[in-house]
């Protein structure tokens, strides 16, 4: 039996897009640990591609979290597959960068509210929808960012949306504690190579800069984030609740790296 104790447990994994997705890496590890994975994706087109990745026997359900009826249907469909959900992976976020990079003060209201709806409120709504299906000791894990106190211009209003997500964890943990021991935590990751990041303006330059700021001079790997997420899903992390675990390969303590400072002062 695995040390993590996830064998036979059922975990709902949302947000798989392709092989580069954090959610996909989490699902792969869960499968290796002999957990039962149920997938939730945003569209029928995405369902087909994820089905090909996960295998024809894997349950892949469609849920656009902007649509209340989809969330209700997801709860019903998951209930047909299992009587108990032991874990939920929330790996969903969105910001509309289609119009290019804008100063933050020019953020459109519709874009901002949509980002908060998908990135943050979807976790709150999913948790409520599944509250009667969760095991009393279930674990909910979301994917945050390493810091919301850095005004990365190209990240824009996704930063405040993620800040709302981080804050929501403690409120969810508190409200669920009234009737269960369901835990809510996040893995707050530094910059990753993922399909989601590809749409952020200027992301490659930010990624390469962040890589040089890590203590090991090697960027954070998606697999590393997935490993931590799976640990938080397991009963081995039972004492961790309402927390955000920062994973940035030491970047946050290394802003004054002498080589980086020298290059900034004498770029030529």
VOBA-1610 file (N, C-alpha, C; in pm, whole numbers, padded with zeros to 5 digits, always signed):
BEGIN
Unk+00084-00120+00000Unk+00000+00000+00000Unk+00088+00125+00000Unk+00046+00226-00076Unk+00123+00349-00086Unk+00122+00426+00046Unk+00232+00493+00074Unk+00243+00576+00193Unk+00139+00687+00194Unk+00100+00735+00077Unk+00005+00845+00069Unk-00138+00804+00106Unk-00168+00677+00097Unk-00301+00631+00136Unk-00412+00675+00044Unk-00384+00687-00085Unk-00485+00733-00180Unk-00548+00620-00262Unk-00501+00499-00243Unk-00554+00387-00319Unk-00704+00369-00294Unk-00779+00361-00403Unk-00923+00343-00392Unk-01002+00469-00364Unk-00933+00580-00338Unk-01001+00707-00312Unk-01045+00770-00445Unk-01153+00845-00442Unk-01204+00909-00563Unk-01175+01059-00558Unk-01113+01109-00664Unk-01076+01250-00671Unk-01132+01310-00801Unk-01200+01422-00788Unk-01248+01496-00904Unk-01141+01598-00943Unk-01093+01588-01065Unk-00987+01677-01114Unk-01045+01768-01222Unk-01043+01897-01198Unk-01093+01993-01296Unk-00976+02065-01363Unk-00998+02109-01486Unk-00902+02198-01548Unk-00797+02137-01636Unk-00807+02009-01669Unk-00709+01952-01762Unk-00734+02009-01902Unk-00627+02060-01963Unk-00637+02107-02101Unk-00557+02019-02195Unk-00434+01986-02153Unk-00346+01903-02234Unk-00236+01845-02146Unk-00134+01789-02206Unk-00026+01723-02132Unk+00055+01820-02046Unk+00051+01949-02076Unk+00127+02047-02001Unk+00053+02098-01877Unk-00073+02064-01865Unk-00156+02116-01757Unk-00111+02064-01620Unk-00112+02151-01522Unk-00086+02108-01384Unk-00186+01999-01346Unk-00312+02019-01384Unk-00416+01922-01350Unk-00388+01784-01409Unk-00330+01781-01529Unk-00299+01652-01591Unk-00189+01581-01514Unk-00087+01654-01472Unk+00021+01593-01395Unk-00031+01541-01261Unk-00122+01615-01200Unk-00183+01569-01075Unk-00261+01440-01099Unk-00340+01440-01205Unk-00421+01321-01236Unk-00334+01199-01264Unk-00222+01219-01332Unk-00132+01107-01361Unk-00077+01046-01232Unk-00035+01132-01140Unk+00020+01081-01013Unk-00090+01010-00934Unk-00209+01067-00931Unk-00320+01003-00861Unk-00348+00864-00919Unk-00343+00854-01050Unk-00364+00725-01115Unk-00255+00626-01077Unk-00130+00673-01073Unk-00019+00589-01030Unk-00038+00541-00886Unk-00102+00625-00805Unk-00129+00590-00666Unk-00256+00505-00652Unk-00313+00468-00765Unk-00432+00382-00771Unk-00557+00449-00714Unk-00560+00580-00725Unk-00683+00652-00693Unk-00776+00648-00814Unk-00903+00671-00791Unk-01000+00678-00900Unk-01018+00825-00938Unk-00984+00859-01062Unk-00989+00998-01106Unk-01111+01020-01196Unk-01188+01121-01162Unk-01297+01169-01247Unk-01255+01306-01299Unk-01264+01326-01429Unk-01220+01451-01490Unk-01339+01542-01519Unk-01317+01671-01503Unk-01415+01771-01545Unk-01345+01872-01633Unk-01398+01890-01754Unk-01339+01984-01850Unk-01446+02082-01897Unk-01404+02188-01963Unk-01497+02299-01987Unk-01585+02285-02111Unk-01549+02195-02205Unk-01625+02187-02330Unk-01622+02046-02386Unk-01711+02021-02477Unk-01716+01890-02543Unk-01590+01866-02624Unk-01540+01970-02689Unk-01416+01958-02765Unk-01301+01918-02673Unk-01294+01982-02556Unk-01189+01949-02460Unk-01209+01807-02406Unk-01334+01766-02392Unk-01361+01630-02342Unk-01298+01526-02433Unk-01309+01547-02563Unk-01255+01451-02658Unk-01104+01440-02647Unk-01037+01554-02634Unk-00890+01551-02627Unk-00842+01492-02495Unk-00910+01523-02385Unk-00871+01467-02256Unk-00903+01319-02248Unk-01012+01279-02311Unk-01046+01136-02315Unk-00934+01057-02382Unk-00877+01115-02489Unk-00766+01049-02557Unk-00644+01037-02467Unk-00622+01137-02383Unk-00509+01134-02289Unk-00533+01033-02177Unk-00652+01039-02120Unk-00682+00962-01999Unk-00719+00817-02026Unk-00761+00788-02147Unk-00804+00652-02180Unk-00955+00645-02191Unk-01001+00552-02272Unk-01144+00546-02302Unk-01230+00509-02182Unk-01171+00446-02080Unk-01249+00407-01963Unk-01258+00517-01856Unk-01181+00624-01871Unk-01180+00730-01770Unk-01307+00815-01782Unk-01371+00845-01670Unk-01488+00934-01675Unk-01444+01078-01700Unk-01483+01133-01814Unk-01451+01272-01847Unk-01582+01346-01868Unk-01612+01437-01777Unk-01739+01509-01777Unk-01718+01654-01820Unk-01823+01715-01871Unk-01815+01852-01919Unk-01883+01947-01822Unk-01811+02053-01784Unk-01869+02155-01696Unk-01803+02290-01724Unk-01880+02382-01778Unk-01836+02520-01792Unk-01876+02591-01663Unk-01777+02624-01579Unk-01808+02675-01444Unk-01875+02812-01445Unk-01882+02876-01560Unk-01958+03002-01568Unk-02108+02976-01574Unk-02147+02852-01596Unk-02288+02819-01612Unk-02336+02739-01491Unk-02430+02794-01418Unk-02482+02730-01298Unk-02540+02592-01329Unk-02609+02581-01441Unk-02670+02453-01476Unk-02564+02345-01501Unk-02448+02385-01550Unk-02340+02289-01572Unk-02286+02236-01439Unk-02274+02323-01340Unk-02225+02279-01210Unk-02324+02184-01144Unk-02451+02215-01156Unk-02554+02127-01101Unk-02549+01991-01171Unk-02534+01993-01302Unk-02528+01867-01377Unk-02401+01788-01342Unk-02290+01859-01323Unk-02166+01790-01286Unk-02184+01715-01155Unk-02245+01780-01059Unk-02270+01714-00929Unk-02353+01588-00949Unk-02454+01595-01032Unk-02540+01479-01056Unk-02465+01368-01127Unk-02384+01404-01226Unk-02312+01303-01303Unk-02202+01236-01221Unk-02132+01313-01137Unk-02031+01255-01049Unk-02098+01158-00952Unk-02217+01196-00904Unk-02293+01112-00812Unk-02331+00978-00871Unk-02337+00970-01003Unk-02367+00844-01069Unk-02245+00752-01071Unk-02126+00811-01059Unk-02002+00733-01062Unk-01957+00691-00923Unk-01993+00768-00822Unk-01944+00738-00687Unk-02038+00796-00581Unk-02035+00732-00465Unk-02114+00783-00352Unk-02033+00880-00266Unk-01901+00882-00286Unk-01814+00963-00202Unk-01699+01020-00283Unk-01677+01150-00266Unk-01561+01216-00327Unk-01462+01248-00215Unk-01341+01198-00229Unk-01238+01217-00126Unk-01149+01337-00153Unk-01152+01388-00276Unk-01068+01502-00308Unk-01119+01577-00429Unk-01091+01706-00430Unk-01127+01791-00544Unk-01005+01875-00580Unk-00966+01869-00706Unk-00858+01953-00757Unk-00920+02065-00840Unk-00898+02188-00796Unk-00948+02306-00867Unk-00829+02371-00937Unk-00818+02348-01067Unk-00708+02405-01145Unk-00767+02483-01261Unk-00843+02584-01225Unk-00919+02662-01323Unk-00886+02810-01303Unk-00852+02877-01410Unk-00828+03021-01404Unk-00842+03078-01545Unk-00877+03206-01552Unk-00893+03267-01684Unk-00881+03418-01675Unk-00812+03475-01773Unk-00812+03619-01795Unk-00812+03642-01945Unk-00885+03739-01990Unk-00897+03767-02133Unk-00787+03863-02177Unk-00683+03806-02237Unk-00571+03888-02284Unk-00581+03916-02435Unk-00696+03891-02492Unk-00710+03901-02638Unk-00680+04040-02692Unk-00711+04142-02613Unk-00689+04280-02661Unk-00548+04329-02631Unk-00463+04242-02580Unk-00325+04281-02554Unk-00304+04340-02416Unk-00182+04379-02392Unk-00143+04432-02261Unk-00193+04574-02243Unk-00262+04599-02131Unk-00314+04731-02098Unk-00267+04769-01958Unk-00258+04899-01930Unk-00233+04940-01791Unk-00345+04888-01701Unk-00311+04853-01578Unk-00409+04790-01491Unk-00533+04877-01471Unk-00514+05010-01465Unk-00628+05097-01439Unk-00727+05104-01556Unk-00688+05046-01669Unk-00779+05041-01783Unk-00852+04907-01793Unk-00841+04824-01690Unk-00908+04695-01690Unk-01059+04712-01706Unk-01116+04638-01799Unk-01260+04645-01822Unk-01337+04569-01714Unk-01451+04621-01678Unk-01531+04560-01572Unk-01572+04417-01608Unk-01619+04397-01730Unk-01664+04263-01769Unk-01549+04162-01764Unk-01431+04203-01811Unk-01315+04114-01808Unk-01276+04081-01664Unk-01275+04181-01578Unk-01235+04161-01439Unk-01331+04066-01368Unk-01460+04091-01383Unk-01559+04008-01315Unk-01560+03865-01369Unk-01539+03849-01499Unk-01532+03715-01554Unk-01412+03639-01498Unk-01299+03708-01485Unk-01180+03643-01431Unk-01202+03598-01287Unk-01263+03682-01206Unk-01290+03645-01066Unk-01392+03532-01060Unk-01490+03536-01148Unk-01592+03430-01152Unk-01528+03294-01179Unk-01445+03287-01283Unk-01386+03160-01323Unk-01273+03118-01231Unk-01189+03213-01194Unk-01068+03182-01117Unk-01096+03156-00970Unk-01190+03231-00913Unk-01216+03223-00768Unk-01354+03168-00734Unk-01458+03232-00785Unk-01592+03192-00743Unk-01624+03048-00780Unk-01565+02998-00887Unk-01589+02860-00927Unk-01551+02762-00817Unk-01446+02792-00741Unk-01408+02704-00630Unk-01515+02706-00521Unk-01563+02824-00490Unk-01667+02837-00387Unk-01793+02761-00429Unk-01832+02779-00553Unk-01955+02715-00602Unk-01941+02564-00611Unk-01826+02516-00657Unk-01805+02371-00664Unk-01803+02308-00526Unk-01739+02375-00431Unk-01735+02323-00294Unk-01876+02309-00238Unk-01958+02408-00261Unk-02096+02403-00211Unk-02175+02294-00281Unk-02157+02281-00411Unk-02232+02181-00487Unk-02200+02039-00443Unk-02075+02017-00400Unk-02032+01881-00367Unk-02029+01854-00216Unk-02078+01946-00136Unk-02064+01931+00010Unk-02128+01804+00064Unk-02237+01761+00004Unk-02302+01639+00053Unk-02241+01512-00004Unk-02151+01527-00101Unk-02085+01412-00161Unk-01943+01394-00107Unk-01889+01500-00047Unk-01754+01491+00008Unk-01749+01395+00126Unk-01641+01317+00132Unk-01608+01244+00253Unk-01587+01345+00365Unk-01614+01304+00488Unk-01601+01397+00602Unk-01459+01451+00615Unk-01362+01378+00562Unk-01221+01419+00570Unk-01164+01450+00432Unk-01249+01492+00341Unk-01204+01520+00204Unk-01104+01636+00202Unk-01027+01642+00094Unk-00930+01748+00076Unk-00954+01819-00056Unk-00960+01950-00050Unk-00978+02033-00169Unk-00848+02111-00191Unk-00795+02103-00312Unk-00669+02170-00344Unk-00686+02255-00469Unk-00645+02379-00459Unk-00647+02468-00574Unk-00506+02512-00608Unk-00489+02569-00726Unk-00357+02612-00772Unk-00353+02765-00771Unk-00270+02819-00682Unk-00254+02964-00673Unk-00124+03009-00736Unk-00081+03130-00700Unk+00045+03183-00749Unk+00134+03217-00630Unk+00265+03223-00655Unk+00361+03231-00545Unk+00348+03358-00464Unk+00302+03467-00525Unk+00278+03589-00450Unk+00174+03674-00520Unk+00089+03738-00444Unk-00007+03834-00501Unk+00034+03976-00463Unk+00155+03991-00412Unk+00207+04121-00370Unk+00312+04173-00467Unk+00310+04123-00589Unk+00402+04170-00692Unk+00320+04214-00812Unk+00333+04337-00852Unk+00253+04391-00961Unk+00318+04358-01095Unk+00306+04234-01136Unk+00358+04193-01268Unk+00264+04250-01373Unk+00312+04347-01449Unk+00224+04421-01541Unk+00157+04331-01643Unk+00230+04232-01692Unk+00171+04147-01796Unk+00070+04047-01740Unk+00072+04025-01609Unk-00024+03934-01547Unk-00158+04004-01524Unk-00151+04134-01503Unk-00271+04216-01495Unk-00369+04174-01387Unk-00497+04179-01421Unk-00602+04156-01323Unk-00615+04011-01278Unk-00538+03922-01339Unk-00535+03785-01288Unk-00476+03781-01147Unk-00385+03876-01118Unk-00327+03883-00984Unk-00432+03903-00876Unk-00516+04007-00886Unk-00624+04024-00788Unk-00723+03907-00786Unk-00748+03845-00901Unk-00838+03730-00904Unk-00778+03614-00824Unk-00648+03592-00838Unk-00581+03488-00760Unk-00576+03526-00612Unk-00562+03654-00581Unk-00563+03697-00442Unk-00697+03665-00377Unk-00805+03683-00453Unk-00937+03648-00402Unk-00947+03497-00379Unk-00888+03420-00468Unk-00886+03274-00453Unk-00812+03235-00325Unk-00696+03294-00303Unk-00618+03265-00182Unk-00699+03297-00056Unk-00762+03412-00055Unk-00839+03455+00062Unk-00958+03364+00088Unk-01018+03315-00019Unk-01138+03232-00006Unk-01112+03101+00067Unk-00988+03053+00061Unk-00956+02925+00124Unk-00990+02923+00272Unk-00949+03029+00344Unk-00973+03028+00489Unk-01122+03038+00521Unk-01196+03110+00437Unk-01340+03121+00461Unk-01410+02988+00431Unk-01367+02919+00328Unk-01424+02788+00298Unk-01390+02688+00408Unk-01265+02689+00451Unk-01224+02597+00558Unk-01305+02622+00685Unk-01326+02748+00717Unk-01401+02783+00837Unk-01547+02741+00825Unk-01609+02770+00713Unk-01752+02738+00700Unk-01775+02588+00696Unk-01687+02512+00630Unk-01702+02367+00625Unk-01673+02302+00760Unk-01596+02369+00845Unk-01563+02311+00976Unk-01685+02299+01066Unk-01793+02365+01030Unk-01915+02358+01110Unk-01981+02220+01101Unk-01950+02144+00994Unk-02017+02015+00977Unk-01924+01905+00926Unk-01796+01934+00908Unk-01705+01833+00854Unk-01561+01867+00890Unk-01470+01783+00843Unk-01327+01812+00854Unk-01265+01822+00715Unk-01345+01867+00620Unk-01295+01890+00485Unk-01191+02002+00489Unk-01078+01980+00422Unk-00969+02076+00423Unk-00960+02150+00289Unk-00914+02274+00294Unk-00897+02357+00175Unk-00757+02418+00176Unk-00678+02384+00076Unk-00541+02436+00067Unk-00507+02468-00078Unk-00398+02541-00093Unk-00352+02573-00229Unk-00203+02549-00243Unk-00163+02519-00364Unk-00021+02516-00400Unk+00003+02645-00478Unk+00081+02735-00420Unk+00104+02866-00479Unk+00235+02863-00558Unk+00218+02840-00686Unk+00333+02807-00771Unk+00396+02930-00834Unk+00528+02923-00851Unk+00598+03021-00931Unk+00572+02997-01078Unk+00648+03062-01163Unk+00623+03057-01306Unk+00650+02918-01363Unk+00556+02870-01445Unk+00562+02736-01503Unk+00547+02743-01655Unk+00595+02640-01722Unk+00565+02622-01863Unk+00435+02545-01873Unk+00328+02613-01905Unk+00198+02546-01915Unk+00118+02607-02028Unk+00011+02538-02067Unk-00074+02591-02173Unk-00141+02721-02131Unk-00174+02731-02002Unk-00240+02852-01953Unk-00147+02973-01962Unk-00020+02953-01929Unk+00073+03065-01929Unk+00104+03116-02069Unk+00085+03031-02169Unk+00119+03068-02306Unk+00041+03190-02355Unk-00077+03213-02297Unk-00158+03325-02342Unk-00127+03457-02273Unk-00036+03457-02178Unk-00002+03580-02105Unk+00099+03660-02186Unk+00071+03787-02214Unk+00165+03867-02293Unk+00303+03874-02227Unk+00407+03853-02306Unk+00543+03865-02256Unk+00583+03760-02154Unk+00513+03649-02150Unk+00537+03551-02044Unk+00675+03487-02053Unk+00723+03461-02171Unk+00852+03392-02186Unk+00963+03473-02119Unk+00965+03603-02141Unk+01067+03686-02077Unk+01056+03679-01925Unk+00933+03684-01873Unk+00912+03674-01728Unk+00959+03539-01676Unk+00928+03434-01750Unk+00965+03298-01710Unk+01117+03283-01703Unk+01186+03332-01805Unk+01332+03319-01809Unk+01398+03402-01699Unk+01340+03519-01671Unk+01392+03603-01562Unk+01372+03533-01427Unk+01253+03477-01408Unk+01224+03407-01282Unk+01316+03288-01264Unk+01347+03219-01373Unk+01435+03104-01364Unk+01572+03144-01311Unk+01622+03260-01355Unk+01752+03306-01308Unk+01749+03349-01161Unk+01632+03384-01112Unk+01619+03427-00973Unk+01605+03310-00875Unk+01576+03191-00926Unk+01565+03077-00835Unk+01703+03045-00778Unk+01704+02988-00662Unk+01832+02954-00599Unk+01909+02850-00679Unk+01836+02763-00747Unk+01903+02655-00821Unk+01927+02690-00967Unk+01881+02811-01009Unk+01893+02855-01148Unk+01822+02759-01243Unk+01716+02703-01194Unk+01636+02610-01274Unk+01489+02633-01239Unk+01409+02654-01340Unk+01269+02689-01318Unk+01193+02579-01246Unk+01087+02619-01182Unk+00998+02524-01117Unk+00936+02433-01223Unk+00923+02307-01189Unk+00866+02209-01281Unk+00721+02180-01244Unk+00642+02158-01347Unk+00501+02126-01325Unk+00485+02002-01239Unk+00573+01904-01259Unk+00566+01781-01180Unk+00585+01810-01030Unk+00668+01908-00999Unk+00691+01942-00859Unk+00566+02000-00794Unk+00497+02082-00869Unk+00370+02138-00819Unk+00269+02026-00801Unk+00263+01936-00897Unk+00169+01824-00889Unk+00198+01734-00770Unk+00326+01709-00744Unk+00362+01625-00629Unk+00309+01684-00498Unk+00324+01814-00483Unk+00277+01880-00360Unk+00125+01878-00353Unk+00059+01898-00466Unk-00087+01894-00467Unk-00138+01757-00424Unk-00075+01652-00475Unk-00118+01516-00439Unk-00094+01490-00291Unk+00016+01538-00237Unk+00040+01525-00093Unk-00072+01593-00014Unk-00113+01712-00057Unk-00221+01783+00013Unk-00354+01709+00000Unk-00371+01635-00108Unk-00493+01556-00124Unk-00494+01433-00034Unk-00378+01391+00010Unk-00367+01267+00085Unk-00391+01287+00235Unk-00430+01181+00306Unk-00448+01191+00451Unk-00318+01218+00525Unk-00203+01204+00460Unk-00075+01233+00523Unk-00060+01382+00554Unk-00139+01465+00491Unk-00133+01610+00515Unk-00250+01657+00602Unk-00304+01568+00683Unk-00428+01596+00757Unk-00420+01718+00848Unk-00301+01757+00890Unk-00289+01873+00978Unk-00279+02006+00906Unk-00283+02004+00774Unk-00269+02127+00695Unk-00407+02169+00646Unk-00448+02289+00684Unk-00579+02339+00643Unk-00574+02491+00632Unk-00644+02542+00532Unk-00652+02687+00508Unk-00515+02749+00484Unk-00428+02675+00414Unk-00292+02721+00391Unk-00261+02729+00242Unk-00165+02814+00210Unk-00110+02820+00076Unk+00038+02786+00082Unk+00076+02676+00020Unk+00216+02634+00020Unk+00287+02696-00100Unk+00383+02783-00072Unk+00455+02852-00179Unk+00561+02760-00238Unk+00559+02749-00370Unk+00660+02672-00443Unk+00719+02763-00550Unk+00838+02813-00525Unk+00902+02901-00623Unk+01051+02873-00638Unk+01095+02757-00589Unk+01237+02718-00598Unk+01328+02824-00536Unk+01278+02893-00435Unk+01359+02990-00361Unk+01364+03129-00421Unk+01286+03153-00527Unk+01290+03282-00595Unk+01263+03400-00501Unk+01169+03383-00409Unk+01126+03495-00325Unk+01231+03542-00226Unk+01338+03464-00205Unk+01444+03506-00114Unk+01569+03549-00189Unk+01558+03557-00324Unk+01680+03572-00403Unk+01676+03692-00497Unk+01593+03793-00466Unk+01581+03907-00556Unk+01710+03988-00567Unk+01798+03978-00467Unk+01922+04054-00469Unk+02043+03966-00502Unk+02017+03863-00580Unk+02127+03780-00630Unk+02231+03870-00697Unk+02357+03852-00661Unk+02461+03945-00705Unk+02474+03950-00857Unk+02455+03837-00923Unk+02468+03834-01069Unk+02353+03907-01136Unk+02234+03891-01081Unk+02118+03961-01137Unk+02132+04111-01115Unk+02175+04150-00998Unk+02195+04293-00969Unk+02300+04351-01063Unk+02410+04281-01082Unk+02517+04329-01170Unk+02466+04347-01313Unk+02389+04253-01362Unk+02336+04263-01498Unk+02238+04380-01512Unk+02160+04404-01406Unk+02064+04514-01409Unk+02134+04649-01409Unk+02244+04659-01336Unk+02317+04785-01324Unk+02408+04810-01445Unk+02457+04701-01502Unk+02548+04714-01617Unk+02503+04615-01726Unk+02390+04645-01787Unk+02333+04550-01885Unk+02421+04522-02005Unk+02511+04614-02038Unk+02600+04593-02152Unk+02725+04516-02115
//
